[in-house]
Structures are given as structure tokens and as C-alpha cells.
């Protein structure tokens, strides 16, 4: 039996491929830059803002 070393990076890639999905959208450059700057000023992550908006939509749909 061959003793293979555990490949953490491969495990993480495989896990992400199986368990994660991306949401993509395109907006005018000026709008995106304003959003990035607003997040920076508020010291919040863009992904957190998007996640909260998505969760709010899910919650509203489930009422």
C-alpha cells in the first residue's frame, strides 16, 4: 500500500468545487468603484454586504 502525503491544497480545491458557488454580476465601472469606496470608508467587506443582501432576500421570500 502506497503511503501518500495529504495534499491540503487539493483537498480545499475539491471541497470548494463541491460545496461552493459563485454569484457574478456586471455593473457600470463608476457604480462598482463607488461601491468599493463606500465599503472601504465603512470598513466592511464587499462579500459581507452581498451576503447580507442575499440573506435578506431569502428571508423575505420565506415569510
Order of alpha helices (4+ residues) and beta strands (2+ residues): alpha-alpha-alpha
